[in-house]
Each structure stands twice: as C-alpha cells, then as structure tokens.
Amino acid sequence: MRKFLTMTAIAAVMVGTGGMAAKAAENVEVLHWWTSGGEASALDVLKKDLETKGISWTDMPVAGGGGTEAMTVLRARVTGGNAPTAVQMLGFDIVDWAKEGALGNLDEVAAKEGWDKVIPSALQKFSKYDGHWIAAPVNVHSTNWVWINKAALDKAGGKQPESWEELIALLDKFKEQGITPIAHGGQPWQDATIFDAVVLSLGNDFYNQAFIELNPDALGGAKMKEAFDRMTKLRSYVDDNFSGRDWNLASAMVIEGKAGVQFMGDWAKGEFVKAGKKPGTDFVCMRFPGTQGTVTFNSDQFAMFKVSAEKTAAQLVMASAIENPAFQSAFNVVKGSAPARTDVSDAAFDDCGKKAIKDLAEADKNGTLFGSMAHGHANPASVKNAIYDVVTRQFNGELSSDEAAEELKAAVEAAK
Ligand code: GAL
C-alpha cells in the first residue's frame, strides 16, 4: 500500500535543502479546462494561494467547455505513463479513474481537517472511492439557470418568466426588440446543458427516471418527445451563427445586450462579474421556468493522480488549500459557483451567489438535488456521450422528436 507523508514531513520537504525532492514537492502540474476570462480569474485565485504556500504551478490548460477535450488529453497522458499531479474533473469521471486504480489518496489531510463533516454527501459520492478520499471538491455549480440582460427584460415589461409559456412570450418580445432572443453556442455539451433544464422543467420525477435511473419508458416516452419539442422551439430563437460558438462568447452577447438570455450553468456568472456587471442592475439570474426549488448540480473537483512521493506532498498541500473556508469563499465568488463546504459564510457573495448557496442547501434537504446529466454527475461518460449525440442531432434538425426519443432509449441501452 502507498505510504503517505505526514504534514510535518511535507513541511520538512518544502523547507528542505534544495535537493531534487524539495524542488518536486514545490510544484504541481494541473490539467484543467478553465480558459475563459471568468474561469481564468478564478484559477488565478488558486494559483496565487498556492504560491503563498511555496507551491509553483505548471499550467496544462485544454480549452473546451464541459471538459470533453480535457478528458481526451488526460487519457493520452495517463496511457503514456505521465499523469499530471492534479486534474479538474467531474463526477463519474473521477470514479471511473479510481476504478482503474489511477488515483492517489487524500485520507490523511481529509481526516485531519474533518472533511467528512463539512463536505456534502452528494459531493463525497464522487470525492471518495472505496471509503478513501481521492479528490478535493472546489465548488458546486448548477445547470438550471437563466441569465437575462436586465435592460432587455425591462423593455419587455420586466417580469421574470415563471412558466414555459411566459418564457416563450419573453423570447418573442426579445425578437421584436431586434436582438437575438437566445445566446447559444452549438456544441454538444451546451445543447445538453439546455436539455438538463428542459427535461427538469417537465418534472423532478421525469428527470430522475430519465437521467438518474435511465428508465427506458421515460427515455423513449411521450414526455421525452415533449422535451424534444421544447428544444425545437428554443432552436428557433438562436441566431444564424450559433454553430460551434464557445459558451463564453454566448455570455458576452447577453452582457453586451446583443441577446436577451442564455441558458447556462453559473460559470456564466463568472463572465458577467469579470465584465464588471452587477446582478439586479445589469443582469438577472433565475432558475429555468418550472424548475424553481430543484437543482441539477455539478462539482469541479481536483482528482489527484498516483505520482511520486515528492509530488504527493504537494498534492496534500494543494488539497488542504482548496478546502480552506476562506479560499472557498474567495474562489467561488469569482467563479460563480457555491462553496463545496456547508460551513462557508455567504457574506462575500452577490445575490446570485447567495441564491445558489440557499437553493443548494434547500434542495439537498428536500430531496430535490439531482446530478447534472450534461456535466457528468448523473452517469458515466459512455452514457453521457450517447445522450449528447442524440440531443445534438435533434437540436440540429436531423431527428424528429419521435425519432430522437426512440434513439435516446436505444443509445442509452447500448451504452449502459
Ligand atoms: C463545467 C465546469 C465549470 C465550467 C464549465 C464551462 O463542466 O464544471 O467549472 O468550467 O464546464 O467550461
């Protein structure tokens, strides 16, 4: 069994005599996909925090929202016997790597700092494998958000839409204003992010049956056809250049008033904040109509790979830094997410951040907190990618709603 350094030993390595071991312990190579303006600012909070602890940062960014490309690069690195020290990862991907025996062990620092008591069990499900801590959760995001340009909303009467019908009426008003109603980037993970919210808007039970339980009747049934009909309707409000657009450029359209809304996880708020925009004044955040009280979450975690003993020391320092409550507040204020611990004050967060924290706590208590399908917290990558494929083809008009529901059922069955 792998032997882990005590915190005293880590300190000894860090203030060591400058030999090879000391140099290695002072560096972490981090693979991630945080390349947008808001994401990079948040990452900077972590880099700077580690610098104060004597840990330098080797950056391994792999652009591509949702992390699809990053996971491909990671596979190549690990197969080549050259795993990074720490990797930004989502939900079931972490568990899949743990099953392969590729991940390290953070038990020592987790026990010392009492992570079991402060990290919600919904996250621990992915931070632990076989009873051992394998990853350090840095945040909680959720996908059923709507980001609205405040001036455009005011012009349209100022009322936040509470139902599907009201949402459509608002989109029509944006059209009349001469702006693009929905800012969207046609990439499979972005289509799937909207689909999370649309499926959820047809009921918690439906979301649970379709995406968590993978019930064939829910996947291929009448309600799923309705969900695809709603996607077709939404598709009619995007601009001609939506195909392939990055999500942060779609956020910029709302920020600049060129578009009315974006349906996106709360990493979008990181872009609004970065642009100096204020909730309630410049933009409005709300849950997708029909999903208030329910949260489809995803948590970014830093999974630690099995590396040499010197690098293990730096992993433990990094993991401890990530779970520090003051860091959790500073980082998540910039990132747009909620803290990964339940004991962090919401004082420094803006109104959208406060709402995110409150919604999460309530959803957790009420049994209405579900893992996001689009962001790897409902199913392993094989199933997620099968769903992406059908959702994207339908969104692009290659499949009717009936065909899409049939294909969804068959594709999930084959991928399970
Ligand atoms: C999500 C991730 C977020 C954000 C987003 C867009 O999967 O959890 O932190 O980075 O992708 O890149």
Residues whose N, C-alpha, C, O or C-beta is under 5 A from the ligand:
A	BS01	GAL	W33 G64 G65 G66 W267 D300 H375
